[in-house]
Amino acid sequence: MTELDARAVEVAHAEFYAAFESADLDRMGAVWADGSYADDVVCVHPGWPLIRGRGAVLRSWALIMANTPYIQFVLTDTQIKVSGDQAVVSCAENIITAAEETEIGLTSGGSVVTTNVFVRTEAGWRLWLHHGSPVLGREEDVE
């Protein structure tokens, strides 16, 4: 893994979250792999069944964005591993969200552990798989 590859994956990863936070479907579409990878794109939103195929994945994001007036992510425990033309990013998403479009309605949205797999394409690093799993208990509770 070169430092240049790791930095490029880090930028692509940050763009994924920026697209979600800004509810920009065009921007989100630019993050995901297309072309020969389109049919194999996979997304698992927390609590949802597996979604396969670029079109279906982008439709799911459109639905989420249309029903999420505000969301912000604070990412922790981020680890990037690059192997050839694939990269795996694991992290914890600490989510702040709002149920309604008011400043008063801000609430903590909880935590999700996430694995994002990127593939190197001619256009750069693109998201190939996103899998988010809700954290039901805290580490202290497990111990």
N, C-alpha and C positions, 0 to 999 in steps of 0.2 A: 504494500500500500504506500503510495506516495503522499506526501503532505499536500500536494496540489489536488490529487483526487479526493482526499478527505475534505479539503476546504470546499471543493465544488459540490460534493454531496451535502455538506453542511448548509451551503447556500440554497440548494434545491429543497432541502428539508425545511428551512426557514420560510421559503416561498410557499410551501404547502400550507403552513399555519397562517401566513399573512393572507393568502387567498381566502381561507376559511373565515378569519377574523373580519375581513373586509366584505364578506359575502359577495365576492366577485367570481361568478361562474366561468367567465372567459379566462380569468387568471388561473382558476382551479383546473380548467381543461388543459391549459398549457403545462401544468405540473405533471399530468398523467401520461404514461407511455401510450403511443399510438402506433400506426403502421402494423408491422408484423406482430407486435406485442399486444395489440388492442383486444383480441379475443381472450387473452390470458390474464388481463388485468383483474385483480381481485381486491375486494374491500369487505371488511367486516366491521361495521359500526357497533359500538357497545350495545349488547342486547338484541342485535339484529341477526338474521341468517346471512350466510355468505352470499355476496353479490359478485357475479362473474361477467366480465365483458365491459369494455370502456363505456359504451352507451348507457348501460344499466347503472354503472357506478356513477357516472356524471348526473344521471337523473336522480339518484339518491342524494347527491350533494345539493342539487337544485331544491329538492324537497326540504332538506334540513335547513338550508340557508333561508328559504322562504318562511320558515317557522321559527327562526332564531333571531330575535331582534338585536341581541348583543351577546358576544362571546369573546373571551380573552383567555389565552393560554400562557401559563408560566411553566416552562419545560424544565425538568430536573432529571438528574441521573442519565443524561444523554451519553450514549456510546455509539461510535461510528466504526464499522469494520468494512473495509473494501477488499474484495478478492476478485481480481481481474475486472470484468465488466459488470459486476454486481456489487451492491453495497447494502449492508443491513444497519439500520439505525434503530436502537431501542431507547425508550425514554419513558418518563412519567409525565403525563399531562395533568397539571393542576389547573382546574377550570373555574373561571368566574363567568357567570351567565346571568341573564335577566329574563324573567318570564314575560315582561311587558316592556314597552318602550318608554320607561321612566327611569330617572336616576335613582328614585327611591326603591325600585324593584330589584336592585342588584342583590344577588344571593350567591353563595358559594355553590358551584356545581359539582364538586367532588373531584375524584381522581380517576384517571384511566391509565393503565400501562399499555404501551403501544409498541408495535414493531412495524417499521416501514422498510420495504425493500425497494431499492432503486436499481435501474438498469441503465448502462451507458448506451446512448443512441447517437446517431449522427447529429442530433440537435442538442446533445448534452445529457446529463443525468435526469431520468424521468422516473416518477413513482410507478411501481409495478404492482405492489401489494401494500395495503394498509390494514392492520388488524389492531383494533382497540378493545381492551377488556376492562370492564369496570373493577375498581378496587373496592371490595365490599367491607373490608375491615382494615384497621391500621396495623402496622407491624407490631406495635406494643400490645395490641389485642391478641395477636397470634401467639406471642411469647407467653 
